[in-house]
């Protein structure tokens, strides 16, 4: 793997109750990776997508008013899925996200620069909307990008596959959660043995 995982941040995109039917199956897969990032003191940032009642932006015009088709910020559907909410207290939250791109209208770029992050690992939902847009935005801001094929979800397999293929072609390294865990664990083991010597 070319990505610099020991200097990476894990972005967990919009794993909110609103998307539980689409992405709830990802939770058990993501928990071990989140735990490893916490153990290694690497940044984990949970984004929460939502709109205020008076929002009339393009995304709301596309999907419908907040509280109906778009997510109303601070509502129950805006909250993180329960098992992730439990572990998120050890992570950062980005709760002002209101469009597909987690960098737009937020301080995400500053957080990553301040933490000396060189690689962004993207997981969450939906693959072809917020995950893909954020991955492209990270690449365009000069970060190495890793997309977790089995750590992202969307409404159908075809859309998921198309996103992964596009990202692999020009923007990101696409791999499995297990690959990242093995790579990070291996780096940690090598680092420990060097320290002991």
C-alpha positions in Angstrom: 0.0 0.0 0.0 1.4 3.4 -1.0 -0.6 5.4 1.4 1.1 6.8 4.5 -1.3 5.2 7.0 0.8 6.1 10.2 0.0 9.7 9.3 -3.6 9.2 8.2 -6.9 10.3 9.4 -10.1 8.2 9.2 -13.1 10.1 8.0 -16.3 8.3 8.9 -18.9 10.0 6.6 -22.5 10.5 7.7 -23.1 7.2 9.5 -26.3 8.6 10.8 -29.7 7.1 11.8 -31.1 8.5 8.5 -28.9 6.1 6.6 -29.3 3.1 8.8 -31.2 1.0 6.2 -28.5 1.7 3.6 -25.3 1.5 5.7 -26.2 0.0 9.1 -24.4 -3.2 8.1 -21.1 -1.3 8.0 -21.0 -0.6 11.7 -19.6 -3.9 12.8 -16.9 -3.7 10.1 -15.9 -0.2 11.0 -15.7 -0.6 14.8 -12.3 -2.6 14.8 -10.8 0.0 12.5 -12.0 2.9 14.6 -10.6 1.1 17.7 -7.2 0.7 16.1 -7.1 4.4 15.1 -7.9 5.3 18.7 -5.3 2.9 20.0 -2.7 4.4 17.7 -3.8 8.0 18.6 -4.6 8.7 15.0 -7.4 11.2 14.1 -10.9 9.8 13.6 -13.5 12.4 12.4 -17.2 11.6 12.2 -19.2 13.8 9.9 -22.9 14.5 10.4 -24.8 15.8 7.5 -27.8 18.1 8.2 -29.7 21.2 7.3 -31.3 24.0 9.3 -35.0 24.7 8.7 -34.4 27.7 6.5 -31.8 26.1 4.3 -32.6 26.6 0.6 -29.3 25.4 -0.9 -28.8 23.2 -4.0 -28.8 20.0 -2.0 -32.1 20.8 -0.3 -33.6 21.9 -3.7 -32.5 18.5 -5.1 -33.7 16.3 -2.3 -36.5 18.2 -0.5 -36.9 20.2 2.7 -35.1 19.5 6.0 -37.1 17.1 8.1 -38.8 15.5 5.1 -36.3 14.2 2.6 -33.2 16.1 3.6 -31.9 15.6 7.2 -32.9 18.2 9.7 -29.9 19.1 11.9 -30.2 18.1 15.5 -33.2 15.8 14.8 -33.2 12.1 15.7 -32.3 11.0 12.1 -29.3 13.4 12.3 -27.7 11.5 15.2 -25.0 8.9 14.7 -26.0 5.2 14.6 -26.1 4.0 18.2 -22.9 1.8 18.3 -20.9 4.5 16.6 -22.2 7.2 18.9 -20.8 5.3 21.8 -17.2 5.3 20.3 -17.4 8.8 18.9 -16.7 10.4 22.2 -13.0 9.5 21.6 -13.1 11.1 18.2 -13.7 14.5 16.6 -17.1 15.4 15.2 -17.8 17.6 12.2 -21.4 18.5 12.7 -21.8 21.4 10.4 -21.6 19.5 7.1 -24.4 20.6 4.8 -23.4 19.4 1.4 -21.7 16.3 -0.3 -18.2 17.7 0.2 -17.1 17.5 3.8 -14.5 20.2 3.2 -17.0 22.8 2.0 -18.3 25.3 4.6 -16.4 23.4 7.4 -13.0 23.5 9.1 -12.1 20.0 8.1 -9.1 21.1 6.0 -7.7 23.1 9.0 -8.1 20.1 11.3 -6.3 17.8 9.0 -3.4 20.3 8.3 -3.1 21.0 12.1 -2.7 17.2 12.7 -0.1 16.8 10.0 -2.2 14.3 8.2 -0.8 13.1 4.8 -3.4 10.5 4.0 -7.2 10.5 4.3 -9.0 7.2 4.7 -12.7 7.4 3.7 -15.6 5.2 5.0 -19.3 5.7 5.4 -22.3 6.6 3.3 -23.3 7.2 0.6 -20.5 5.9 -1.6 -21.4 7.8 -4.8 -22.4 11.1 -3.1 -20.7 12.3 0.1 -17.9 9.7 0.2 -16.9 10.1 -3.4 -17.2 13.9 -3.4 -15.2 14.2 -0.2 -12.5 11.8 -1.5 -12.2 13.9 -4.7 -12.0 17.1 -2.7 -9.2 15.6 -0.5 -7.2 14.5 -3.5 -7.6 18.0 -5.0 -6.3 19.5 -1.7 -3.2 17.3 -2.1 -3.9 14.4 0.3 -3.3 10.8 -0.5 -6.8 9.1 -0.4 -7.7 5.6 0.5 -11.3 4.5 -0.1 -12.6 1.5 1.8 -14.5 -0.7 -0.6 -16.2 -2.7 2.1 -16.4 0.3 4.4 -18.7 2.4 2.2 -22.3 1.8 1.2 -25.0 3.3 -1.1 -28.4 2.3 -2.4 -27.3 -0.2 -5.0 -24.2 -2.3 -5.9 -23.9 -0.7 -9.4 -23.6 2.8 -8.1 -21.1 1.7 -5.4 -19.0 -0.2 -8.0 -19.0 2.8 -10.5 -17.8 5.1 -7.7 -15.0 2.8 -6.7 -13.9 2.3 -10.3 -13.8 6.1 -11.0 -11.9 6.8 -7.8 -9.4 4.0 -8.4 -8.8 5.4 -11.9 -7.9 8.9 -10.9 -8.2 9.8 -7.2 -7.7 7.1 -4.6 -6.3 3.8 -3.6 -9.2 1.4 -3.1 -8.8 -1.3 -0.6 -10.5 -3.4 2.2 -10.8 -2.5 5.8 -8.7 -5.6 6.6 -5.9 -4.3 4.4 -5.7 -1.0 6.4 -5.8 -2.9 9.7 -3.0 -5.3 8.6 -0.9 -2.4 7.3 -1.3 -0.3 10.5 -0.8 -3.3 12.8 2.3 -4.2 10.9 3.7 -0.7 11.1 2.9 -0.6 14.8 4.6 -4.0 15.4 7.8 -2.9 13.5 7.8 0.4 15.3 7.5 -1.4 18.7 10.3 -3.8 17.9 12.6 -0.9 16.9 11.8 0.9 20.1 12.6 -2.2 22.2 16.0 -2.6 20.5 
